[in-house]
Amino acid sequence: MQQLSGLDAAFLAAEDEHQALHISQLVVLDRPDPDFQPFTAWRRQLADRLHLLEPLRRRLVEVPLGLDHPYWISDPDFDLDFHVRHSAVPPPGTDEQLDTLVGRLIAGPMDRDHPLWVSHVIEGLAPTEESPHGRFALLTMVHHAAVDGASGAELLTLMLDDSPDAERPADAGAWRPEDPPSTVDVLGRAAWHGVTRPGRALLLAARAGQQLAAATRQPAVIDLADRVRRSLRGPVGEVLNLGRERDPDADPPRLPAAPAPATPFNAAISRYRRFARRSVPLADVKAAGKEHEATVNDVVVAACAGALRTYLLEHGALPDQPLTALIPVSLRTGEEPDMWTNRVSGTVASLPTDVADPRERLTAAHRSLKTAKAVFAATPAALAPDGVELGTPAITTLISRATTRWATNGVLPFNVIVSNVPGPKEPLYMAGARARHYYPVSAIADGQGLNMTVQSYAGFVDVGLVADAELVPDLPRLADLVVAELEVLAQADS
C-alpha cells in the first residue's frame, strides 16, 4: 500500500463532471502482415508485462471524509478485459476520422472503482505507401494522479518493445494483489499525518528560504533582475536606476503579462473534446533554430506562438498583449524512490504573439524562455509538489475550485499550455508491428481550453493538440498553422 503524494491527489481533486484529468498517448503502428490481429496481440503484450507496469495494477483506496490523501493498492479484483478495449473507425479510415474518435474517447472520466487507465485498440485505418498491410492505433489513457508526462512516456516504453522480434519478459505476468486496508488503519494513518504536518511545513519553509538565498547568488538571476531594473521607466525607474546608465540597445526581458489577456479559448470548458495531430521531421525543427542558436524547445514555442497569432487574427481576436504560456518543467533527477508519481512543476513564459516576423518571433521566444528559466531558478518552484503535500484533499478541492472560478472570470494566470516532451530516439514495436508515430494527447481545464504538446520520436516531432470542442471547433486549422510555422522557420534558415 502506498499513499498518493499531495500533487497526485490534487489531480484527483481537480476533476469534476466535465473536467477529466488523464493524459494519453496515441501510437500509430503498421500491420506487419495482413493476418495480424492487433487486439489479441496487445492484450497478450500487456498481460505479459503487468509485473513491470505498476500504475496499471493500482487501485484507489479513499480515506473517509477526505481527511488524508488516498492510497494505492495492487487491485485484488484486477480485470484486464475491463481496461483493454476494441474500437474502429468506419471506411475509408482517414486520419481525420481517427482524430475525431480520439476526441470522443478522451472526454469521459475514469472509473475510480478500477485502476485508472484504459487502452483502446483502434482498427480500420487506411493503408499508406509505407504501411501496405494497413495501420492500427493504440490510445492509452492513464490518470494524471498516477503518472506525469515524463513517467507516462516511460510507461509506454515499457509496454512496447525496442525490436520487432523481442522475447517475452522474464516472470511474464507475475505480480501479487493486495488486500484493501481497514477503515481503522487509514484513519489512524490520517491522524498521525495530521500531527506531523506542521513540522513538515516548517521544514519546507526552511528549504524554500535556502533555495531563495541560493538563487540570489546565481548569475542568471542577477542578470535578469538587472535587466528588469534597467527596463523600468517613469519615476520608479528613475529611482532604481539612479547613478546607472541605461543601455538603449539592450533588449528588455520578455516578462509574461499578469493576468494573461483573454482569448476565445480561455473560458469554462464543456464535456466535449477535439483532437488534432501533425508530424514534421525532427531534422527540419533542428535546422530551423540552427542559425539562431535556438533549441528545439525555442522553435516549438515560436511555432506555437506564430500559429496562435495567425489563428486569432483570422478570428479577429488577437489581443494587443502577448499571450502567456504555461511551460511544464520536469523535476525528475533519476534518483526518485518512486518513479510512478508526479514530479512536475511549471513556469510561465511570454509567447511572442505580438511579433509579426517569424525569425524575429524565434529570437523573441528564445529570450522569453531564457527569462522564464531564470524566474524558475529564482523561486522555490521545484518545491511546489512538496507544498501541495501539506494540504488535505478537502482543502485541495477548495483551492482548485477557487482557481477555476478566477480563471473563468477573467483572472487568467496563463492562456495555453505548451509542452515539449523528449521521446524515444529509436523505433518501438508491438509484437512485430512498428510504431510509426507517437502523439501526445494531454488534458485541458476550465479557463485553459487549449493544450499544445509535442513529442519527439524516432526522427519526427509529433504534434498533439487538445481543445474544448466548443471553444476551438476548428482545431485542425490551428494544427496546420503549427506545421506551416515550422516550415517557414526551416526554409528561412536553409
C-alpha positions in Angstrom: 0.0 0.0 0.0 1.3 3.4 -1.0 -0.1 6.8 -0.4 -0.6 9.3 -3.2 1.6 12.4 -3.0 -0.1 15.8 -2.5 0.3 16.6 -6.2 -1.1 13.2 -7.3 -4.1 13.8 -5.1 -4.6 17.3 -6.4 -5.1 15.9 -9.9 -7.9 13.8 -8.5 -9.4 16.7 -6.6 -9.5 18.9 -9.6 -11.8 16.6 -11.6 -15.5 17.2 -12.0 -18.2 16.1 -14.4 -16.7 18.0 -17.4 -13.0 18.2 -16.5 -11.2 14.8 -16.9 -7.5 14.8 -16.0 -6.0 11.9 -17.7 -3.0 12.1 -20.0 -2.9 9.9 -23.1 -0.7 8.6 -25.9 -1.8 7.8 -29.4 0.6 5.4 -31.2 0.0 4.7 -34.8 1.5 1.3 -36.0 2.0 -0.7 -39.2 0.4 -4.1 -39.5 3.4 -6.5 -40.1 1.2 -8.8 -42.2 -2.4 -8.9 -43.4 -3.4 -11.6 -40.8 -2.0 -9.7 -37.8 -4.6 -9.4 -35.0 -3.8 -6.1 -33.1 -6.3 -6.6 -30.3 -5.2 -10.1 -29.4 -1.5 -9.1 -29.7 -1.9 -6.0 -27.5 -3.9 -7.8 -24.8 -1.3 -10.6 -24.6 1.6 -8.0 -24.5 0.0 -6.2 -21.6 -0.7 -9.4 -19.7 3.0 -10.4 -20.1 4.2 -7.0 -18.7 1.8 -6.3 -15.9 4.6 -7.1 -13.3 6.6 -4.2 -14.9 3.6 -1.8 -15.2 2.8 -0.8 -11.6 0.5 2.1 -12.4 -1.7 -0.3 -14.4 -2.3 -2.6 -11.4 -3.0 0.0 -8.7 -6.5 0.9 -7.5 -7.5 3.8 -5.3 -8.5 3.5 -1.6 -10.1 6.7 -0.4 -9.8 8.0 3.2 -13.2 8.7 4.8 -14.3 12.3 4.8 -11.3 13.3 2.8 -9.1 13.6 5.9 -6.0 12.5 4.1 -4.7 11.6 0.7 -5.9 8.3 -0.8 -3.7 5.2 -1.1 -2.8 2.9 -4.0 -3.1 -0.9 -3.6 -2.5 -3.7 -6.1 -6.0 -4.4 -7.2 -7.3 -7.7 -5.8 -10.1 -7.7 -8.3 -8.0 -6.7 -11.4 -9.7 -7.5 -14.7 -7.5 -6.8 -17.8 -10.6 -7.2 -20.1 -12.1 -4.1 -18.4 -9.2 -2.0 -19.4 -8.3 -3.2 -22.9 -11.0 -2.2 -25.4 -11.6 -2.7 -29.1 -12.6 0.2 -31.4 -12.5 1.0 -35.1 -13.1 3.9 -37.5 -15.5 3.3 -40.4 -14.4 3.3 -44.0 -12.5 4.9 -45.5 -10.4 5.1 -42.3 -8.9 8.5 -42.6 -6.7 10.3 -40.2 -9.4 12.9 -39.6 -11.8 10.1 -38.5 -9.2 8.8 -36.1 -8.7 12.2 -34.6 -12.5 12.6 -34.2 -12.7 9.3 -32.4 -9.8 10.1 -30.1 -11.5 13.4 -29.1 -14.6 11.4 -28.1 -12.8 8.7 -26.2 -10.7 11.1 -24.1 -13.7 13.2 -23.0 -15.0 10.8 -20.3 -13.8 10.4 -16.7 -12.1 7.3 -15.4 -14.0 4.7 -13.3 -12.4 5.0 -9.8 -13.6 1.5 -8.8 -10.8 0.2 -11.1 -7.2 1.1 -11.8 -7.2 4.5 -13.5 -6.3 3.6 -17.1 -7.9 2.3 -20.3 -6.3 1.3 -23.6 -8.2 1.3 -26.9 -7.0 -0.8 -29.9 -8.4 1.2 -32.9 -8.6 -0.6 -36.3 -9.9 0.3 -39.7 -7.2 2.8 -40.7 -6.5 3.0 -44.4 -3.1 1.7 -45.6 -0.4 4.0 -46.9 2.7 3.6 -49.0 4.9 2.9 -46.0 2.2 0.7 -44.4 0.9 -1.5 -47.3 -0.8 -4.0 -45.0 -2.7 -1.3 -43.2 -2.4 0.5 -39.9 -3.9 0.5 -36.5 -3.6 2.7 -33.4 -3.3 2.3 -29.6 -4.8 5.0 -27.5 -3.7 4.6 -23.9 -5.2 6.8 -21.2 -3.7 7.0 -17.7 -4.9 9.3 -15.0 -2.6 12.2 -14.1 -2.8 11.1 -10.5 -0.8 8.0 -11.5 1.9 9.5 -13.9 3.1 12.8 -15.2 4.3 13.4 -18.8 7.8 12.0 -18.3 6.8 8.9 -16.4 3.9 8.3 -18.8 6.4 8.3 -21.7 8.5 5.8 -19.7 5.4 3.7 -19.0 4.6 3.4 -22.7 8.2 2.5 -23.5 7.9 -0.5 -21.0 4.6 -1.5 -22.7 6.3 -1.7 -26.1 9.4 -3.4 -27.4 12.6 -2.0 -28.7 12.9 -4.6 -31.5 10.4 -6.4 -33.8 11.5 -9.8 -32.5 11.7 -9.2 -28.8 11.2 -12.1 -26.5 8.6 -12.3 -23.6 10.0 -10.7 -20.5 11.2 -12.8 -17.6 8.5 -13.6 -15.0 5.8 -12.6 -17.5 2.6 -11.5 -15.8 3.8 -12.4 -12.3 2.6 -10.0 -9.6 0.7 -10.1 -6.3 -2.5 -8.3 -5.4 -3.1 -6.7 -2.0 -6.0 -6.8 0.4 -7.7 -3.4 1.0 -6.8 -1.8 4.3 -9.4 -1.4 7.1 -11.1 1.9 7.8 -9.4 1.9 11.2 -6.0 1.6 9.6 -6.4 4.5 7.2 -8.0 6.8 9.8 -5.1 6.0 12.2 -2.6 7.0 9.5 -4.6 10.2 8.8 -4.4 11.1 12.5 -0.6 10.6 12.5 -0.1 12.7 9.4 -2.2 15.4 10.9 0.1 15.6 13.9 3.3 15.6 11.8 2.0 18.1 9.1 3.0 21.3 11.0 6.6 20.1 11.4 6.8 19.2 7.7 5.5 22.7 6.9 8.4 24.3 8.9 11.0 22.1 7.1 9.5 23.0 3.7 9.6 26.7 4.6 13.3 26.4 5.6 14.1 24.7 2.3 12.3 27.4 0.4 14.3 30.0 2.2 17.6 28.2 1.4 16.6 28.0 -2.3 15.7 31.7 -2.5 19.0 32.6 -0.8 21.0 30.4 -3.2 19.0 31.8 -6.2 20.0 35.4 -5.4 23.6 34.4 -6.0 23.1 32.9 -9.4 24.5 34.9 -12.3 21.4 34.3 -14.5 19.1 35.5 -11.8 21.2 38.6 -11.0 21.3 39.4 -14.8 17.5 39.0 -15.0 17.0 41.4 -12.0 19.4 43.9 -13.5 17.7 43.8 -16.9 14.3 44.2 -15.4 15.5 47.2 -13.4 17.1 48.8 -16.4 14.0 48.4 -18.5 11.8 50.3 -16.0 10.7 53.8 -17.0 9.0 56.6 -15.1 9.6 57.7 -11.5 10.2 54.2 -10.2 12.7 53.6 -13.0 14.5 56.9 -12.3 14.9 56.0 -8.6 16.0 52.3 -9.1 18.5 53.3 -11.9 19.9 56.3 -10.1 23.6 56.6 -10.9 23.4 53.9 -13.6 23.4 54.4 -17.4 20.7 52.6 -19.4 21.8 50.7 -22.5 19.4 52.0 -25.2 20.2 49.0 -27.4 19.6 46.4 -24.7 16.5 44.2 -25.2 14.3 44.2 -22.1 13.3 40.8 -20.7 10.1 39.4 -22.1 8.1 39.0 -18.9 4.6 37.4 -19.1 1.5 39.6 -18.8 -0.2 39.3 -15.4 -3.1 38.5 -15.7 -2.9 37.0 -19.2 -5.1 38.6 -21.9 -8.4 37.0 -22.7 -8.9 34.8 -25.8 -11.8 32.7 -27.1 -10.4 29.5 -25.6 -9.9 31.0 -22.1 -13.4 30.2 -20.7 -15.3 27.4 -18.9 -14.9 24.1 -20.8 -17.7 21.7 -21.8 -17.6 17.9 -21.7 -16.6 17.7 -25.4 -13.1 17.4 -26.8 -11.4 17.8 -30.1 -8.1 16.4 -31.0 -5.7 17.2 -34.0 -2.2 15.8 -34.7 0.5 16.5 -37.2 4.1 15.3 -37.8 7.2 17.0 -39.1 10.8 15.7 -39.4 12.9 16.4 -36.4 15.8 17.4 -38.7 13.7 20.3 -40.0 12.9 21.6 -36.5 16.6 21.4 -35.6 17.6 23.2 -38.8 15.0 25.9 -38.0 16.9 27.0 -34.9 20.5 26.4 -36.1 21.4 29.9 -37.3 19.8 31.5 -34.2 21.5 29.2 -31.7 18.0 28.2 -30.6 16.9 24.9 -29.1 14.2 22.6 -30.3 12.1 23.9 -27.4 12.6 27.5 -28.7 11.5 26.5 -32.1 8.4 24.7 -30.8 7.4 27.7 -28.7 8.0 30.1 -31.6 5.9 27.9 -34.0 3.0 27.7 -31.5 3.1 31.4 -31.0 3.0 32.1 -34.7 0.2 29.6 -35.2 -1.8 31.2 -32.4 -1.1 34.7 -33.8 -2.5 33.8 -37.2 -5.4 31.8 -35.8 -6.5 34.6 -33.6 -6.0 37.2 -36.4 -8.3 35.1 -38.6 -10.9 35.2 -35.8 -10.5 38.9 -35.1 -9.4 38.0 -31.5 -5.7 38.7 -31.2 -5.0 40.6 -28.0 -2.6 43.6 -28.1 -0.6 42.0 -25.3 1.4 38.8 -26.0 -0.2 35.6 -24.8 1.2 33.7 -21.8 2.1 30.0 -21.8 2.5 27.6 -19.0 5.6 25.5 -19.7 5.7 22.3 -17.7 9.1 21.6 -16.1 10.1 18.0 -15.1 11.7 17.8 -11.7 12.9 14.2 -12.2 16.6 13.5 -11.3 16.5 9.8 -11.9 17.0 9.1 -8.2 13.4 9.2 -7.1 12.4 6.4 -4.7 9.1 6.0 -6.7 9.1 6.9 -10.4 5.4 6.4 -10.6 4.4 9.7 -9.1 4.1 13.3 -10.2 7.4 15.2 -10.2 6.5 18.2 -12.3 6.3 21.9 -11.8 5.9 24.7 -14.3 7.0 28.2 -15.3 5.1 30.9 -17.3 6.6 32.5 -20.4 5.5 35.3 -22.7 4.5 33.9 -26.1 5.7 36.3 -28.9 2.2 36.5 -30.5 2.8 40.3 -30.8 5.8 39.8 -33.2 4.9 39.5 -36.9 8.2 38.3 -38.5 8.8 34.5 -38.0 12.5 34.8 -37.4 12.1 37.7 -35.0 9.5 35.6 -33.3 12.0 32.8 -32.8 14.5 35.3 -31.3 11.8 36.6 -29.0 10.8 33.1 -28.0 14.4 32.3 -27.1 14.6 35.4 -24.9 11.3 34.7 -23.3 12.2 31.1 -22.4 15.6 32.3 -21.1 13.7 34.7 -18.8 11.3 32.0 -17.7 14.2 29.7 -16.8 15.7 32.5 -14.7 12.4 33.2 -13.0 12.0 29.5 -12.2 15.5 29.4 -10.8 14.8 32.5 -8.6 11.7 30.9 -7.0 11.3 27.7 -5.0 9.0 26.3 -7.8 10.7 23.0 -7.5 9.2 22.6 -4.1 5.6 23.0 -5.4 4.9 19.3 -5.3 6.0 19.2 -1.7 3.9 22.2 -0.8 0.8 20.5 -2.1 1.6 17.6 0.1 0.7 19.7 3.2 -3.0 20.1 2.3 -5.7 17.6 2.8 -7.9 16.5 -0.2 -10.7 18.7 1.2 -8.5 21.8 1.2 -7.0 20.9 -2.2 -10.5 20.7 -3.7 -11.5 24.1 -2.3 -8.3 25.7 -3.8 -8.9 24.0 -7.1 -12.5 25.3 -7.3 -11.5 28.8 -6.3 -8.7 28.8 -9.0 -11.3 27.6 -11.6 -13.7 30.5 -10.7 -10.9 33.0 -11.1 -9.8 31.6 -14.4 -13.3 31.6 -15.9 -14.0 35.1 -14.7 -11.0 36.7 -16.5 -8.2 36.4 -13.9 -6.0 34.2 -16.1 -2.6 33.0 -14.9 -1.8 31.8 -18.5 -3.6 31.3 -21.8 -2.3 27.9 -23.0 -0.1 25.0 -22.1 2.8 24.5 -24.4 4.9 21.4 -23.7 7.8 19.7 -25.4 8.4 16.1 -24.2 11.6 14.2 -25.4 10.6 10.7 -26.6 12.5 7.6 -27.7 15.0 8.2 -30.5 14.7 4.6 -31.9 11.5 3.0 -33.2 9.3 1.0 -30.8 7.4 -2.2 -31.7 4.4 -4.2 -30.5 4.6 -7.9 -31.3 6.5 -7.1 -34.5 4.3 -4.1 -35.5 6.4 -0.9 -35.9 5.2 2.2 -34.2 5.4 5.0 -36.9 4.2 7.9 -34.7 3.8 8.7 -31.0 1.4 11.5 -30.4 0.8 13.2 -27.0 -2.8 13.6 -26.0 -3.0 15.9 -23.0 -5.7 17.4 -20.8 -7.4 20.8 -20.6 -9.2 22.6 -17.7 -11.6 25.4 -17.0 -10.1 28.7 -18.2 -7.5 26.9 -20.3 -9.4 25.2 -23.1 -6.3 24.5 -25.3 -3.3 22.4 -24.9 -0.4 22.2 -27.4 2.1 19.4 -26.7 4.8 17.9 -28.9 6.8 14.8 -28.5 10.0 13.8 -30.4 10.0 10.2 -31.6 12.3 8.3 -34.0 13.3 11.2 -36.1 9.9 13.0 -36.0 8.3 15.8 -34.0 4.7 14.6 -33.3 2.3 17.4 -32.5 -0.8 16.8 -30.5 -3.4 19.5 -29.9 -6.3 19.0 -27.5 -9.1 21.6 -27.1 -12.6 22.1 -25.9 -14.8 21.3 -28.9 -17.0 24.4 -28.4 -14.2 26.9 -27.7 -11.9 25.7 -30.6 -14.2 24.0 -33.1 -11.7 24.4 -36.0 -8.7 22.8 -34.2 -7.3 21.1 -37.4 -6.8 24.6 -38.8 -4.6 25.5 -35.8 -2.6 22.3 -36.2 -2.0 23.1 -39.9 -0.7 26.5 -38.8 1.8 25.0 -36.4 3.2 22.9 -39.3 3.2 26.0 -41.6 5.2 27.9 -39.0 7.8 25.2 -38.6 8.2 25.0 -42.4 8.7 28.8 -42.7 11.3 28.8 -40.0 13.2 25.8 -41.6 13.1 27.5 -45.1 14.2 30.8 -43.6 17.4 29.2 -42.2 18.2 26.9 -45.1 
